[in-house]
């Protein structure tokens, strides 16, 4: 007979089935948002801003027109649906004109057919795209002194972070006692109060802190006990990215009693504005992210960091460049906000980017020059390489090796206990004083097992140390070193793990039942605490998403190069939220060393803040150009940058990197402050790019931009970007670019080179520019042979005063 509890459970499940028929939709309607309204409605004067101009949201005109738009949104919904059948989540007024609403698919169809409604898009998910780098990038000696030293680097620049929140009590975000932050009246962000402590999340360093979870809540994904209905970081990711870009300088990185150096943000004096829209288990929803971006631009941020991207290209629109997410970022750029976005972590496979649009700086991830290595020395003399940031066992002493499977208290569950996650199932008397051997199971890949837990097990049982051996793996498995408090090592090479297992089996005697009679295998663990610095750096990280860029859901190539630039993104030390659970190895810690293009993007956001500080009137496109044209394509040993790649099996190899791996190259902050020339572009140029993109009609563009297609570029590749990409080159094509001199008068010679299948010429060969002057030049590409692959090259403008301005060129030739 069914009991009451079962009936209650079934009732809840049935109710949930009914509720889940409703979805979140993002709706845009006719009429300009604040940023582009030029008047025409009785009683409401124009509020539009010119390209790269800040929006004055304090003006009565903006307030009045904003309220008018919100009233229109409410009236439209009230005229169509009964109050109890829908929930409006957000009104979007400043960057796009529309709203997010929780309704049924039938109601969504009603909206689509309603006059005045331009688009109805079902909400989709986004995900996180998850120290030493200031020295590696030359900031302390080459960049910070030009801005008055580290204690002035990024002064009064506000960087907004759309991420998982922040842990405000971390020393990386503390207000300085010696140089406290003053008020910043031009920034208008709110500061939420911690519901538990009743303390503000802001402190002068952190100037804004808000959270956005309405779409996540109505979708049933939000869990307040772990996600926190506040800006508090329940994940770790948001604290990490904020510290990379703008964390305080010289913060000791201490984990397990050892100091791994001192951490600093790229712009340590910059202010931090937090817009939490990402959460631990499910990532986030575009409706929440768009609301966060709208708020950030409204509040007056200078730089916006997005370590977030869609799970896949948006399927509801014809092109990757035109959807609510990218449209709101286009309006943000129009407002003068520089946007850095993580390129994605789908590498090393081609067409894995999740950042597509030309108005965004899409950032790939590099491995820098620091590597943590360790080794295990066996009693037979073999030395097995591995990774493990741990202290060594005692010098000149070997310890007995005991496998977890051989020291079980109960032999019934060997397969589930070899990963050493449960000390209670192992025999402490047999482990104590020895090195514990454990197996790397699938649980480590999915995050339910961790190396930190192995170390805790070994310590609980009194082991001298531990070895974690990988016996089988598959392409895509990424092994990062983890700091542990006792001697420990992870053997990642399967063949080396087999050497260890073979030695152990030969040295271990057993009775006829398989029970161990005596443990004779011995070994010692080396010191893995100190990094080894490599000259073969930077290098494109294996996981970093690769081009070519795509223009639509059919994955057709775009005439726009992505990623734009490469920045450190592998094994990055930065602050962590002690209640963050994004990385099992760092639960409870205040610092974490993690990898991802999520870590690369805030490097660029922070360096962009330094450029903005020196050149406050530069447009977002000018800042992006300065970063790209001064970047490096050679590593520290003056050799071409390499990219990590698979060699057809599980083995990682290194191949020459191309612009599809690193865009223009690896960021060079010092050179970016003084680029000589810039390739500028504004809102009308980006509209021209959209209006020229095949497959897009002018009505669709107007739906999102509220502007007609009065201006085209002839071809999308004529957008004045600091790179050239021609995906379908037939016979000969000429591409124009315009440069602006941002320094003293200088004469530039223009040279170009290209791989043999495509010929390249430039005109003129030289030009002289006075301060502030602009000049056009032409790049002509001609197909020599059809190879079915892209050709790569560059155009170099070399000034007589020492400036070097380089743009990458990619093209694929066709017969027709």
C-alpha positions in Angstrom: 0.0 0.0 0.0 1.3 3.5 -0.9 2.1 5.6 2.1 1.5 9.3 2.6 5.2 10.2 1.9 5.0 8.5 -1.5 1.8 10.2 -2.4 3.3 13.6 -1.4 6.4 12.9 -3.5 4.3 12.0 -6.5 2.2 15.1 -6.1 5.3 17.3 -6.0 6.7 15.6 -9.1 3.4 16.1 -10.9 3.4 19.8 -9.9 6.9 20.2 -11.2 6.0 18.6 -14.5 3.2 21.3 -14.8 5.6 24.1 -13.8 8.4 23.1 -16.1 6.1 23.7 -19.1 6.9 27.4 -18.7 10.3 28.7 -19.8 12.2 31.9 -19.7 12.1 34.0 -22.9 13.9 37.1 -23.8 11.7 39.5 -25.8 12.6 42.6 -27.7 10.0 45.1 -28.9 9.8 48.1 -31.2 11.3 51.4 -30.0 14.8 52.4 -29.2 16.5 51.7 -25.9 18.0 54.6 -24.0 21.4 54.4 -25.6 20.0 54.9 -29.2 16.8 56.9 -28.7 17.0 60.1 -30.8 13.6 61.6 -29.9 10.3 61.5 -31.7 7.9 60.5 -28.9 5.9 63.4 -27.4 7.1 64.3 -24.0 10.4 62.4 -24.2 13.6 64.1 -25.5 16.5 62.2 -27.1 18.8 60.2 -24.9 21.1 58.6 -27.5 24.9 58.7 -27.1 27.5 58.8 -29.8 29.9 55.9 -30.2 32.2 55.4 -27.2 30.3 58.0 -25.2 29.3 57.2 -21.6 25.6 57.1 -20.8 24.5 59.7 -18.2 21.9 57.6 -16.3 21.5 60.3 -13.7 19.8 62.7 -16.1 16.1 63.3 -15.8 15.7 62.6 -19.6 17.2 59.1 -19.2 15.1 58.4 -16.0 11.9 59.5 -17.7 12.5 57.6 -20.9 13.5 54.4 -18.9 10.3 54.5 -17.0 8.3 55.0 -20.2 9.9 51.8 -21.7 9.3 49.8 -18.5 5.6 50.9 -18.5 5.3 49.8 -22.2 6.7 46.3 -21.3 4.2 46.0 -18.4 1.3 47.2 -20.5 2.1 44.8 -23.3 2.1 41.8 -21.0 -1.0 42.9 -19.1 -2.9 43.3 -22.4 -2.1 39.8 -23.5 -2.1 37.6 -20.4 -3.7 37.2 -17.0 -1.5 38.3 -14.2 -1.1 34.8 -12.6 0.0 33.2 -15.9 3.3 35.0 -16.3 6.2 36.4 -14.4 8.2 39.3 -15.7 11.8 39.0 -14.5 13.6 42.0 -15.9 13.0 45.0 -18.0 15.9 45.8 -20.4 15.9 49.5 -21.1 19.4 50.9 -21.5 21.2 48.7 -24.1 18.3 46.8 -25.6 14.5 47.4 -25.5 12.8 44.4 -24.1 12.2 42.1 -21.2 12.7 38.6 -19.8 9.5 36.8 -18.9 8.6 33.3 -17.6 5.8 32.0 -19.8 4.5 28.9 -21.6 5.6 28.1 -25.2 2.0 28.9 -26.2 2.2 32.4 -24.7 5.6 32.8 -26.4 4.0 32.1 -29.7 1.3 34.7 -28.9 4.0 37.3 -28.3 5.7 36.4 -31.6 2.5 37.2 -33.5 1.9 40.4 -31.6 2.4 43.7 -33.5 5.4 45.6 -32.1 7.3 42.5 -30.9 10.5 42.1 -32.8 12.0 38.9 -31.4 11.2 36.2 -28.8 14.2 34.0 -27.9 14.0 31.1 -25.4 16.6 31.7 -22.7 19.7 29.5 -23.0 22.5 28.5 -20.6 26.0 29.9 -20.2 28.9 28.4 -18.4 32.1 29.4 -16.7 35.2 29.1 -18.9 37.4 27.9 -16.2 50.9 35.1 -8.9 53.5 34.7 -11.2 52.0 36.3 -14.3 52.7 40.0 -13.4 56.4 39.2 -13.5 56.1 37.1 -16.6 54.3 39.9 -18.4 56.8 42.5 -17.3 54.3 44.6 -15.3 56.4 45.5 -12.2 59.3 46.9 -14.2 57.9 47.9 -17.5 54.3 49.0 -17.0 53.4 49.9 -13.4 56.2 52.5 -13.1 54.7 54.5 -16.0 51.5 54.8 -14.1 53.1 55.8 -10.8 54.0 52.4 -9.5 51.8 49.4 -8.4 50.0 51.5 -5.9 48.6 53.7 -8.7 48.2 51.1 -11.4 44.6 51.2 -12.5 43.7 54.1 -10.3 40.0 55.1 -10.6 39.3 52.5 -13.3 36.3 50.3 -12.6 36.3 46.7 -13.8 33.0 44.9 -13.8 32.9 41.2 -13.4 29.9 39.2 -14.5 30.8 36.0 -12.7 30.0 33.9 -9.6 30.4 36.7 -7.1 33.2 37.5 -4.7 34.5 36.7 -1.2 34.9 40.3 0.1 37.0 39.4 3.1 39.9 38.1 1.1 43.2 40.2 1.5 43.3 40.6 -2.3 40.2 42.8 -2.0 41.0 44.6 1.2 40.9 48.4 1.3 44.5 49.7 1.8 45.2 51.1 5.3 48.1 53.3 4.1 46.4 54.5 0.9 42.7 54.1 1.4 40.4 54.5 -1.6 38.5 57.7 -1.8 34.9 58.1 -3.1 34.2 57.5 -6.8 31.2 59.6 -7.6 30.9 58.8 -11.3 30.3 55.1 -10.5 26.7 54.6 -9.5 26.5 50.9 -8.6 24.7 49.4 -5.6 26.1 47.5 -2.7 24.0 44.6 -1.4 24.2 43.7 2.2 25.1 40.2 3.4 21.9 38.7 4.7 23.7 36.9 7.5 26.2 39.4 8.8 24.3 42.6 7.7 27.6 44.0 6.4 27.9 45.6 3.0 29.8 43.7 0.4 31.6 47.0 -0.6 34.7 48.4 1.1 36.2 51.1 -1.2 38.2 48.5 -3.2 34.9 46.7 -4.1 32.6 49.6 -5.2 29.6 47.6 -6.3 28.1 44.2 -5.5 24.8 42.8 -6.9 23.4 39.4 -7.8 21.0 38.3 -10.6 19.2 35.0 -10.3 15.6 35.6 -11.3 15.8 33.4 -14.4 17.7 30.7 -12.5 15.1 30.8 -9.7 12.0 30.4 -11.9 13.8 27.7 -13.9 14.2 25.7 -10.7 18.0 25.6 -10.9 18.8 28.0 -8.0 19.5 26.6 -4.6 19.9 29.4 -2.0 21.7 27.1 0.5 24.7 26.6 -1.9 24.3 29.4 -4.5 23.6 32.2 -1.9 21.0 34.9 -2.7 23.7 37.6 -2.5 26.9 38.5 -4.2 28.8 36.0 -2.0 30.9 33.7 -4.1 29.8 30.1 -3.4 31.9 28.8 -6.2 35.4 30.4 -6.1 35.5 31.3 -9.8 34.4 34.9 -9.4 36.9 35.7 -6.6 39.7 34.2 -8.8 38.9 36.2 -11.9 38.5 39.5 -9.9 41.9 39.0 -8.2 43.7 38.2 -11.5 42.5 41.5 -13.0 42.5 43.9 -10.0 43.6 42.1 -6.9 45.9 43.9 -4.4 49.6 43.7 -5.0 52.0 41.5 -2.9 49.5 39.2 -1.2 51.3 36.1 0.1 49.9 32.9 -1.5 49.8 30.3 1.4 48.4 26.8 1.1 49.2 24.0 3.5 51.7 26.1 5.4 53.9 26.8 2.3 54.2 30.2 0.6 54.1 29.8 -3.2 55.0 33.5 -3.9 53.0 36.7 -3.8 49.9 37.4 -5.9 48.9 40.6 -7.6 46.2 41.7 -10.1 47.2 43.2 -13.4 45.8 46.6 -12.3 46.1 46.3 -8.5 44.7 49.8 -7.8 41.6 49.4 -10.0 38.2 49.2 -8.4 36.0 46.0 -8.5 32.3 45.9 -9.4 30.6 42.6 -8.9 27.6 41.4 -10.9 26.9 37.8 -9.8 25.0 35.9 -12.5 26.9 32.5 -12.5 26.3 29.7 -10.0 28.1 26.6 -8.9 26.2 23.7 -10.4 24.4 25.0 -13.5 26.4 28.0 -14.7 23.9 30.7 -15.5 21.1 31.9 -17.8 21.4 34.5 -20.5 18.4 36.5 -19.1 20.3 37.0 -15.8 23.6 37.7 -17.6 22.0 40.3 -19.9 20.5 42.0 -16.8 23.9 42.0 -15.1 25.6 43.6 -18.2 22.8 46.2 -18.5 23.3 47.1 -14.9 27.1 47.2 -15.2 26.9 49.7 -18.1 24.2 51.7 -16.3 26.5 51.9 -13.2 29.4 53.2 -15.2 32.0 50.5 -15.4 35.0 51.1 -17.7 36.0 47.5 -18.4 33.8 44.4 -18.4 35.2 40.9 -17.8 33.2 38.0 -19.0 34.8 34.6 -18.1 31.6 33.1 -19.4 30.2 31.9 -22.7 27.3 30.0 -24.3 27.3 26.2 -24.1 27.1 26.2 -28.0 26.5 28.7 -30.7 23.0 30.2 -30.4 20.6 28.2 -32.5 17.7 30.6 -32.3 19.3 33.2 -34.5 20.8 33.1 -38.0 24.2 34.3 -37.0 26.5 34.0 -34.0 26.9 37.8 -34.0 23.3 38.7 -33.5 21.4 37.5 -30.4 20.4 39.2 -27.1 23.8 38.4 -25.5 26.0 39.8 -28.3 23.6 42.6 -29.0 23.7 43.9 -25.4 27.5 43.7 -25.6 27.5 45.8 -28.8 25.5 48.4 -26.9 28.0 48.2 -24.0 30.9 48.9 -26.4 28.9 51.8 -27.9 28.8 53.2 -24.3 32.6 53.1 -24.2 33.0 49.9 -22.2 35.8 47.6 -23.2 34.7 43.9 -23.1 37.0 41.0 -22.6 35.5 37.5 -23.0 37.0 34.1 -22.5 37.3 32.3 -25.9 36.3 28.9 -24.6 37.8 25.7 -23.4 37.0 23.3 -26.2 40.5 23.1 -27.6 42.6 21.8 -29.2 39.9 21.1 -31.7 39.0 23.6 -34.4 35.9 25.8 -34.4 35.4 25.5 -30.6 35.2 29.2 -29.9 32.3 30.5 -27.9 33.2 34.2 -28.3 32.4 35.4 -31.8 31.7 39.1 -32.3 34.2 41.8 -33.5 33.3 44.3 -30.7 34.5 41.8 -28.1 38.1 41.0 -27.2 38.1 37.2 -27.3 41.0 35.8 -25.2 42.8 32.5 -25.7 44.8 30.8 -22.9 48.5 30.4 -22.7 50.8 28.2 -20.6 53.4 30.6 -19.0 57.0 29.8 -18.1 56.3 28.1 -14.8 56.0 24.3 -14.5 55.6 22.2 -11.3 57.3 18.9 -11.7 58.1 16.1 -9.3 59.5 12.6 -9.3 59.3 9.2 -7.6 62.5 7.2 -7.2 62.0 3.4 -6.9 64.2 0.9 -5.1 65.3 -0.6 -8.5 66.8 2.8 -9.5 64.1 3.9 -11.8 63.0 7.6 -11.6 59.4 8.2 -12.6 58.3 11.7 -13.5 55.1 13.1 -12.3 53.4 16.2 -10.8 52.8 17.2 -7.2 53.4 20.4 -5.3 54.5 18.7 -2.2 57.5 18.5 0.2 60.0 15.7 -0.3 60.4 12.6 1.8 63.4 12.6 4.1 66.7 12.8 2.1 68.6 9.6 1.4 65.8 7.4 2.9 63.5 5.0 1.1 60.1 4.0 2.4 58.0 0.9 1.9 55.2 1.1 -0.7 51.8 -0.3 0.2 48.9 -0.4 -2.3 45.5 0.6 -1.0 44.0 -2.6 -2.4 46.4 -4.6 -0.2 45.6 -2.9 3.1 41.9 -3.1 3.1 40.1 -3.8 6.4 37.5 -5.7 4.3 38.5 -7.1 0.9 35.0 -6.9 -0.6 35.3 -3.5 -2.2 38.7 -3.3 -3.9 37.6 -1.4 -7.0 35.9 1.4 -5.1 38.6 2.0 -2.6 41.8 2.1 -4.6 41.3 5.8 -5.1 42.0 6.4 -1.4 39.0 8.7 -0.6 37.9 6.8 2.5 40.5 6.3 5.2 38.1 4.3 7.4 38.3 1.3 5.0 42.1 1.0 5.1 44.2 -0.6 7.8 46.1 2.1 9.6 48.6 -0.3 11.2 49.7 -1.4 7.7 49.8 2.1 6.2 51.5 4.0 9.0 55.1 5.1 8.2 54.8 3.9 4.6 54.0 5.4 1.2 50.4 4.7 0.2 49.8 3.7 -3.5 46.4 4.8 -4.9 44.7 4.5 -8.3 43.4 7.4 -10.4 39.7 6.5 -11.0 37.0 8.1 -13.1 35.8 9.8 -9.9 38.7 12.2 -10.2 37.6 13.2 -13.7 34.0 14.0 -12.6 35.1 15.7 -9.4 33.8 13.3 -6.8 37.4 12.4 -5.9 40.3 14.7 -5.4 44.0 14.6 -4.8 43.5 16.7 -1.7 41.3 13.9 -0.2 44.0 11.4 -1.0 46.5 13.5 1.0 44.0 13.7 3.8 43.5 9.9 3.8 47.3 9.4 3.8 47.8 11.8 6.7 44.9 10.4 8.7 46.5 6.9 8.4 49.9 8.1 9.4 51.5 7.5 5.9 54.8 9.2 5.1 53.3 10.2 1.7 51.3 8.9 -1.2 51.5 8.1 -5.0 48.5 8.4 -7.3 49.0 6.3 -10.4 47.1 6.9 -13.7 46.6 3.5 -15.3 44.4 4.5 -18.2 43.3 7.8 -19.6 41.6 9.3 -22.7 42.2 12.4 -24.8 41.0 15.6 -23.0 42.0 14.5 -19.6 43.9 17.4 -18.0 46.2 16.9 -15.0 47.1 19.9 -13.0 49.5 19.9 -10.1 47.8 20.3 -6.7 49.4 21.7 -3.5 49.3 19.1 -0.7 50.8 19.2 2.8 52.6 15.9 2.8 54.9 14.2 0.2 52.7 13.2 -2.7 52.9 12.7 -6.5 50.6 12.0 -9.4 52.1 9.8 -12.1 50.2 10.9 -15.2 52.1 8.9 -17.9 50.4 5.5 -18.1 53.7 3.8 -19.1 55.4 5.2 -16.0 52.5 4.0 -13.9 52.9 0.5 -15.4 56.6 0.6 -14.5 55.6 1.4 -10.9 53.0 -1.4 -10.8 55.3 -3.9 -12.3 58.0 -3.1 -9.7 55.5 -3.3 -6.9 54.1 -6.7 -8.0 57.6 -8.2 -8.5 58.7 -7.0 -5.1 55.6 -8.0 -3.2 55.2 -11.7 -2.1 51.7 -13.1 -1.7 50.2 -16.4 -0.5 48.0 -18.6 -2.6 44.9 -16.4 -1.9 46.6 -13.3 -3.1 47.1 -11.8 0.4 50.4 -10.0 0.9 53.0 -11.8 3.0 55.6 -9.1 2.8 56.0 -5.6 1.3 59.5 -5.2 -0.2 58.9 -2.4 -2.8 60.4 0.9 -1.6 60.7 4.5 -2.9 61.1 8.1 -2.2 59.3 11.3 -3.3 61.1 14.4 -4.6 60.5 18.1 -3.8 57.7 19.5 -6.0 57.2 22.9 -4.3 59.6 25.0 -6.4 58.6 25.7 -10.0 60.9 25.2 -13.0 61.0 28.2 -15.4 60.9 27.3 -19.1 62.0 29.4 -22.1 59.4 27.6 -24.3 56.8 30.0 -23.1 54.3 31.3 -23.7 52.6 28.3 -25.4 49.0 27.9 -26.4 47.3 25.7 -23.8 45.8 22.4 -24.9 42.3 23.3 -23.7 42.2 26.8 -25.3 39.4 27.0 -27.9 40.6 27.3 -31.5 39.4 29.1 -34.7 38.3 29.5 -37.4 35.5 31.7 -36.1 32.0 30.7 -37.2 29.2 33.0 -38.4 26.2 30.7 -37.9 24.9 27.5 -36.4 25.9 25.5 -39.4 29.6 26.2 -38.4 30.4 28.1 -41.6 33.6 30.1 -41.4 33.4 33.8 -40.7 35.4 36.6 -42.4 36.6 37.6 -38.9 39.6 36.2 -37.1 39.1 34.8 -33.6 40.5 34.5 -31.0 41.9 38.0 -30.8 44.7 37.6 -28.4 46.6 35.2 -26.1 47.1 35.7 -22.3 48.2 33.5 -19.4 45.5 31.0 -18.5 47.1 27.8 -17.2 47.9 27.1 -13.6 47.1 30.6 -12.4 47.4 31.4 -8.7 44.7 33.8 -7.4 42.3 34.3 -4.5 39.6 31.7 -3.7 36.5 31.7 -1.7 36.9 29.3 1.2 33.3 28.2 0.8 33.8 27.8 -2.9 33.3 24.3 -4.3 34.2 24.7 -8.0 37.5 22.8 -7.5 37.5 19.8 -5.1 41.2 20.2 -4.4 40.7 23.7 -3.0 37.7 23.5 -0.7 38.3 25.6 2.4 41.4 27.3 0.9 41.9 31.0 0.4 44.0 30.5 -2.8 43.7 28.2 -5.8 45.7 27.5 -8.9 43.4 26.7 -11.7 43.3 26.8 -15.5 41.0 28.0 -18.3 40.3 30.8 -20.7 38.3 32.1 -17.7 41.7 33.0 -16.2 43.1 34.5 -19.5 40.3 37.0 -20.0 40.8 38.9 -16.7 44.5 39.3 -17.6 43.4 41.2 -20.6 40.7 43.1 -18.6 43.3 44.2 -16.1 45.9 45.2 -18.8 43.1 47.1 -20.7 42.5 49.0 -17.5 46.1 50.1 -17.5 45.8 51.2 -21.1 42.6 53.1 -20.3 44.3 54.8 -17.4 47.0 56.1 -19.6 44.7 56.9 -22.5 41.3 57.7 -20.9 39.8 59.0 -24.2 40.5 55.9 -26.3 37.6 53.9 -27.6 37.2 50.2 -26.7 38.3 49.4 -30.3 41.5 51.6 -29.9 42.4 49.7 -26.6 41.8 46.4 -28.3 43.9 47.5 -31.3 46.8 48.5 -29.0 46.7 45.1 -27.3 46.6 43.2 -30.5 49.0 45.0 -32.8 51.8 45.0 -30.2 51.5 41.3 -29.2 54.3 38.8 -29.6 54.4 35.7 -31.9 57.8 34.6 -30.5 58.4 32.9 -27.2 61.0 33.9 -24.6 63.7 31.9 -26.5 62.8 34.0 -29.7 61.3 31.0 -31.4 57.8 30.9 -32.9 55.1 30.3 -30.3 54.0 26.6 -30.1 50.6 25.2 -29.4 49.8 22.1 -27.4 48.0 19.5 -29.6 47.2 15.8 -29.7 49.3 13.6 -31.9 46.4 11.3 -32.9 46.5 9.4 -29.6 46.6 10.3 -25.9 50.0 11.8 -26.3 50.4 15.6 -26.3 52.7 17.1 -28.8 53.7 20.6 -29.7 53.1 22.2 -33.1 53.7 25.7 -34.5 50.8 27.9 -33.4 48.7 29.8 -36.0 46.4 32.9 -35.7 43.5 30.4 -35.1 45.3 29.4 -31.9 46.5 32.8 -30.6 44.9 35.5 -32.7 47.4 38.3 -33.0 49.8 36.8 -30.5 50.6 36.9 -26.8 49.8 40.1 -25.0 52.8 42.5 -24.4 51.5 45.1 -21.8 54.5 47.5 -22.1 54.2 47.8 -25.8 50.4 48.2 -25.7 50.8 51.4 -23.7 52.6 52.9 -26.7 51.3 51.3 -29.9 52.2 54.1 -32.3 49.1 53.4 -34.6 45.6 52.2 -33.8 42.9 50.6 -35.9 39.8 52.4 -34.6 36.2 51.4 -35.1 32.8 52.5 -33.7 29.2 51.5 -33.5 28.4 52.4 -37.1 31.4 50.3 -38.3 30.0 47.3 -36.4 26.6 47.9 -37.9 28.2 47.9 -41.3 29.8 44.6 -40.5 26.5 43.1 -39.6 24.7 44.6 -42.7 27.4 43.1 -44.9 27.3 39.6 -43.3 25.7 37.1 -45.8 22.5 35.5 -44.5 21.4 38.5 -42.4 18.5 40.6 -43.5 18.2 44.3 -42.5 15.0 43.6 -40.6 16.7 41.1 -38.3 19.6 43.5 -37.7 17.2 46.4 -36.9 15.3 44.1 -34.5 18.4 44.0 -32.3 20.2 47.3 -33.1 17.2 49.6 -33.7 19.2 51.0 -36.6 18.6 50.7 -40.4 21.3 49.3 -42.7 22.3 52.6 -44.3 26.0 51.7 -44.3 27.8 48.6 -45.6 31.4 47.6 -45.9 31.2 45.8 -49.2 32.6 42.7 -47.5 32.7 41.8 -43.8 36.5 41.6 -43.9 36.6 45.3 -44.6 35.7 46.0 -41.0 38.6 48.1 -39.6 39.9 45.5 -37.2 43.6 44.8 -36.5 43.4 41.4 -38.3 42.3 40.2 -41.7 40.4 37.0 -42.4 39.0 36.0 -45.8 37.3 32.6 -45.6 36.5 32.3 -49.3 39.2 33.9 -51.5 38.5 33.7 -55.2 41.1 35.1 -57.6 42.1 38.5 -56.2 40.6 40.5 -53.4 41.6 43.9 -52.0 41.0 44.8 -48.4 41.3 48.3 -46.9 42.4 49.3 -43.4 42.7 52.8 -41.8 45.2 53.6 -39.1 45.4 56.6 -36.8 48.6 58.0 -35.4 48.4 58.3 -31.6 52.0 59.5 -31.2 54.4 62.0 -32.8 54.9 62.3 -36.5 56.4 59.1 -37.9 57.1 57.4 -41.2 56.0 53.8 -41.5 57.2 51.2 -44.1 54.6 48.6 -44.9 55.7 45.0 -45.7 53.8 41.7 -45.9 54.4 38.0 -46.1 52.1 35.0 -46.7 52.4 31.3 -47.1 52.9 30.3 -50.7 49.4 29.4 -51.8 48.3 33.0 -51.5 50.2 36.1 -52.8 50.0 39.3 -50.7 50.8 42.9 -51.7 50.3 46.2 -49.9 49.8 49.8 -51.1 51.3 52.2 -50.4 54.7 50.8 -49.4 55.3 53.7 -47.0 53.4 56.6 -45.4 54.1 59.5 -43.1 51.5 60.4 -40.4 51.3 63.6 -38.4 50.0 63.3 -34.8 46.3 62.4 -34.9 46.3 61.8 -38.6 44.6 58.9 -40.3 45.6 57.1 -43.5 44.2 54.2 -45.5 46.2 51.3 -46.9 45.2 48.4 -49.1 46.1 44.7 -48.8 45.7 42.7 -51.9 45.4 38.9 -51.7 45.7 36.6 -54.8 45.1 32.9 -55.0 48.2 31.1 -56.4 47.0 27.5 -55.7 44.0 25.9 -54.1 45.1 23.7 -51.2 41.9 23.3 -49.2 43.6 24.7 -46.2 44.1 28.2 -44.8 47.2 30.3 -45.6 48.7 32.4 -42.8 50.7 35.7 -43.0 51.0 39.2 -41.6 51.3 42.8 -42.5 53.9 44.8 -40.6 54.0 48.6 -40.3 57.5 49.6 -39.1 58.0 53.2 -37.9 61.3 55.1 -38.1 60.8 56.0 -34.4 60.7 52.4 -33.3 57.1 51.4 -33.4 56.1 48.1 -34.9 52.5 47.5 -35.7 51.6 43.9 -36.9 48.3 42.4 -38.0 47.7 38.7 -38.8 46.3 37.6 -42.1 44.4 34.4 -42.8 42.8 33.3 -46.1 41.6 30.2 -47.9 41.8 30.1 -51.7 39.0 28.7 -53.9 38.6 28.2 -57.7 35.2 29.9 -57.6 
